[in-house]
Amino acid sequence: MSAIAVLTCRQNSHPFEERRMPLNEPMKIGRSVAKVRPTPENGIFDCKVLSRNHALIYYEGGIFYMQDTKSSNGTFVNNQRLSKGSEESLPKEINSGDIIQFGVDVMENKGARGVITHGCIIATLTLYLPDGREAIRSANVIPVNPYSELTLANSNIKSQDLFQIAEYLKVNFKKSHFNWYRIHYKVVSPLKATFRIKQLVRVDKRAQTDCPKGH
């Protein structure tokens, strides 16, 4: 079996059919041309803002990579552009749950009728190792009570949720009317609900284990 990359269309993307791409060799991401058409198993898109040879996605040495191949409108991983326009990027390690964007929205004036938008490709990435397991980002220990043993791996939060929270903070820090109450309501409270430290449960289980039989 080969490693597999799945691109799932997001709501704000130029529409496309889900792609399930085998990575037995580097997979080209690019714009559809006469002899190269989109299929459910390739990285070709009928999208005007992509370059013909836009990017590569590949699997090497147990790691998945994305690389921009001198595209005009850029390749983005979690909203970070990999290289300047028409410059090849260094390979970027990618993980399941990353938000991938190829190109940017292009605005074109069309006479007196106003503006027409050519949308870019925005997708949620899911990666599978050759053995069929999902390539989830390595667990990172969060600095909390050392007895809680809480990590991203055993929490319920998803990487795309963290990305959305980061975007919300970035936008609101730029506003002159920055409001800590709104941040607490939108960000802190949901995080508290997500990262539950179940110390009482562990203490109760330990008490049950230590308790002599018959008591």
N, C-alpha and C positions, 0 to 999 in steps of 0.2 A: 504493500500500500504506500501511497505517497501522501505527503502533507497536503492539507486542503485549506484554502482561504475562501470565506463566504462574505460577499458584500450584499447587505440588505438596504434597500432604498429607504431614506428618511423622508419625513413629511416635507421638509424644505428643499428637497433635491429636485433636479430635473428628473422626470420619471424614467425608471428603467426596471427591467425584470431582474429578480435576484440572481446573483452569479455564484456558482459553486465551482471554484477553479482549482484543479489539481496542480500541485507545485513540484512535479517531478523534474521540472526545469523552470528557470525564471519566466514568470508570466508578464507579458507586456500589457500595459494599460495605455489605451490610445483612442483616437477618433476613428469612427467608421469611414472607410473609403470604398471605392467600387468593388475591389476584390477581397476586402476584409470586412466581414459583416459581424454584428453582435450575435452571440449565442449564449445559452445559459452556462457554458463552461469556459468562456474566455473573458478577457478584460477590455473588450472593444465596446465603445458606447457611441450611439448616434447622438452626439452632443457637440455643438459648434465651438464651445469654449475649450475643448481639449485639443492638445497637439496630437499629431499623428503618432509620434512616439513620445508619450507623455511621462510614463513612469514604469518602474519594474517592482514586482513583489516576488520575493523568493524565500526559500527555506534552506539554511546552511548551518551545519554544526549544531543542530538542536535549537536554533534561533530563527525567528521570522524577521525579514527586513523589508522596508520600503525605500525606494530610491527614485528621486526625480531625475529624469534623463533629458535635461535641458528644455523643459516645457516653457511655453511663453507665459502661461497664467498660473503656474505654481501647483505644488502638491502640499497638502496640509495634513498633519497628524495632531488631533486634539487642538486644532486652531493654530498650530505653529507651522509656519512655512518652512520647508526643508532647504530651500535655496533661493537666491535671487533669480529674476527672470532670465531665461535662456542659459542658466548655469547648472551644471550637473551637481547634485547634492551628494554628500556622504551617505552611506547606508544608515537608515534609522531603524532601530529595533522597534517592533510593533507587537501588540498583544491583543487578545480577545477583548472586545468591549471598546476598543479605540474608535474614535470618530474620524473617518477619512474623508478628505475633500480633494477633488481634482478640479482645478480651474477656479475661476471666480465669476460671479454674475456679470454679464456685459450688457451695458445699456446702449441702445442705438436710437438716434433720432429718426423719426419716420414722418417727415413733413409736418403738416398741421395736426396730425392725429396723435402726436405726443411721443411716448417712449415705449419701446418693446424690449423686454428683458429676455436674454438667453441665459437660462439657468445652468449652474454648475452641477457636478455630481457630488452628492454628500451621502455617505453610507456608514452604517454600523458594521464593524469588522468582527467576524468570528473566525477563529483559527483552530485547526485540528492537527494534532501531531500524527505521524505515520501510524501509530498504534491506535488511533481513534480517539484519544483523550483530547479534551479542549485545552488549548495553550493559554491558561489563565496567568495573569501577571503574578510575579512572585509576591508572597505575603510580606507586608511591612508592619512591624510592630509599632503600635501607636503609643506615645508616651503617656500612659495612664498608670493607675495603681498596679504595681508589679505583680500582685497576686491575681489580677483579673485575667492575665494571659489573653488579652484581646488583640486580634489581628484583623486586617482587612479580609483575610481568607475565611474567618469564621463569623464575620458580620454579614448582614443582609444587604449592605450598600453596594451598588454597582458602579463601575468606573465611569459610565456615562452620567450617573447621578452626580458624582464628584465633579465631573467636567461642567455640568450645568450650574452647580454651586459656585465654582470658580468664575464662570462667566457672569453670574449674577453679582458677585463681589466686585469684579473688575468694572462692570458698568456703573455700579452704585458708588464706588470710591471716586469716580470722576465727577459725580454730581455735587453741586454746591450745597444742596439740601440733604446731604447724607444723614440718614436717620438710623441710629443704633437700634431703635425699637423695631423698625422694619427688618433689619438684619437678623435680630434675635428671632422674630416671628417667622421669617422665610428660611433661615439657615440653621441657627443654633437649636431651636426646638426640634426640627426634623432629625438633626444629627443625634440629639439626645434620645429620641425615640428609636433610632436605628442602632446606635451603639449601646445596647443594654448590657451592663456588667452584672451577670447573674451570680453575684457573690453569695447571696442568701441561699440559693439553690445548692451551691457547692458546700457551704457550711452545713446545711441540712443533711446532705448526703454523707458528709464526713461524720456528722453526729450519729447517723443511723449505722454507719460502719463500726464506729467505736463503741456503740451501745451494746452491753452484754445481752445475749439471747435470753428471752423470757421477761425482759423489762420493757 
